[in-house]
Amino acid sequence: MSTATAIQDRKPSAGGVNRTFLWIEIKRMLRNRRTIIFTVFMPAVFFFIFGLSNKDKLLPNGHSYGQYILISLTVYAAMTAATGAGSQVAVERAQGWSRQLRLTPLLPGAYIAVKALAALTLSLVAVVAQFVIGALAGVTMDGQTWLTAGLVAWLGSLVFAALGLFVGYLMPSQNVMQILGPALAILAMLGGLFMPIEIMGETFGNIAKFTPAYGIGQLARSPITGEFDWAWIVNVATWLAIFVAGAAMAFRRDTKRV
Amino acid sequence: MTTTSVPAVHAAGLHKSFGKVHAVRGLDLTVQPGEVVAFLGPNGAGKTTTIDMILGLSAPDQGSVSIFGHTPRGAIARGQVAAVMQTGGLLRDISVRETVQLNAAMFDSSRPVDEVLARAGILEIADRKVEKCSGGQQQRLRFAMALVSDPGLLILDEPTTGMDVAGRRDFWTAIRTDAQRGRTVIFATHYLEEADAYADRIVLVRQGSIVADGTAAQIKNLASGRTVKASLPATERGLLAGMPPAESIEYDGGRLTVRTGDSDAVVRYLLNNTGAHDVEVAANNLEEAFVALTGDDAVPESANITFEGDLV
């Protein structure tokens, strides 16, 4: 133990992403019962309510309802997981943890990166859990479809990780998910994740196209519908840009003030 | 690369306002490596605002801060400064050990986790969740977190607020033991006894500026001194030159005010050698001196007392 070295000049720490930080973040999320309820339990219940009884029916366009609802609810599960993970910054700000981190070499960008990686881990858990439940309930798809739909739902959740960060930096609330939870359900419904857009009626069908869950849902289901539209990519890219810009702005405002 | 001649803290001309409140008004502070300094003042004196600026958590409106010759951010990146804040700064849902591990992971090099837990006296509760820890235990955890980078400078902002007497004593024992290894320590407090018992040097702050700065003994001298007041004809002011040494002498409108550690000698001189009359002698105690120097309705700037240089 030499505190003599403390007075000597030292090299600055890099302050980048580190494995211990990421690992503890992931452990925290998986230990959080509320997170697991939102990301695994609730989407599973939705699947049993909306999906199970109709799983062998066909949609007006001839596609399997069971496949449609399973992929849609998987997108919903992933987006809830990622939003929830991102919004945890609100809790950490309220507990003064963000301020504490500013007394360490950790760079703000590394903090955000760890949050995004943790969000992706949780949304992966959500996707896998939902697919396992669907498969056990008897939904069948070919391997390519499982893989593509799963990847789109998983990576698309980054849009919502950004939304979570945005809202987390904007609101001081300890219970930010109590506001975000219902908001996400509305976005999921408008985006065609709870029922097919075709049966929503023209007005809602048109509104749906501009909501943030729409593009990801359409892309995730494209292996079963066989359709593709660049507008879906534009939808995803636009909402990602909006939420990232919002999060960056709210973050800057926050660090100036604290 | 040894920089022992560089001060641990050099703050010059710090100003900070929040709206209409001028919280810090031209504060200058230099702390040498190895000093244990109490930043003593009542609530609202600007202690926390100053500490935030020293740590780079907020930017001064005017003035500059360097820590071991670096910007606050640069010193933090080098692990040369750490702080124990008053409240917050802990995640409730992880264990004591995880908290320290997490903090240690941010630095490229750090002390072993169990070592700092032991030094903060919380090794035996390492697996306890933070939310299950008492206020005192949480404060020791903040102290352990501050030790991971083995910083040359440790800043504590009212670290014992809300602790019971035993918790307070244990906490200070840990800090004191640590400071004996040569660490520079600055702590803010509004407890007089804490400043007296644990600091080598006391900096008294009031309304955002420093009103007294000296060793604990010097502050005590001030406190144990007395104030002598007397009426003295203006024509005899020259005779004051022969008076025994005093801490301060003021003459205003025929009335003389002398602050001194030896009131007997001053009174004897005045009565024997001058035409002084209506002599009053009043005792100051530590508490009164503190209140007089730091209270919001205290006498303005002219009452400022600085020990540096002239009295030492």
Interface residues (C-beta under 8 A of the other chain):
Chain A: M1 T3 A4 T5 A6 I7 Q8 D9 R10 K11 P12 S13 A14 G15 N18 R19 T20 F21 I24 K27 R28 R31 N32 E92 Q95 G96 W97 R99 Q100 L101 R102 L103 T104 P105 L106 V258
Chain B: M1 T2 T3 T4 P33 L55 G56 L57 F68 G69 G74 I76 A77 R78 G79 Q80 A82 A83 M85 T87 G88 G89 L90 L91 R92 D93 I94 E98 Q101 L102 N103 A104 A105 M106 F107 D108 S109 R111 E115 M145 D150 P151 G152 R181 G182 R183
